[in-house]
């Protein structure tokens, strides 16, 4: 499971949907816990979403973003 990976997007959308193909599909050892991603907007954590996995495909959905461009530098 990767850790410390950062992807930067610039959007004025109020929601974000992301799908990707993991090779191999992510698995966690231990209790049945799903991988999570922190969504940060304007330097603050807007949401923590759980990755949904189906075979080798994974993705997430985040709702409730501000719906405006972030201030420069964020």
Protein Blocks (a to p, Z undefined) as FASTA:
>chain_A
ZZhiacddddfbfbdcdddddddddddehjdddddddddeehiafbdcddddehjbccdd
dehiehiacdehZZ
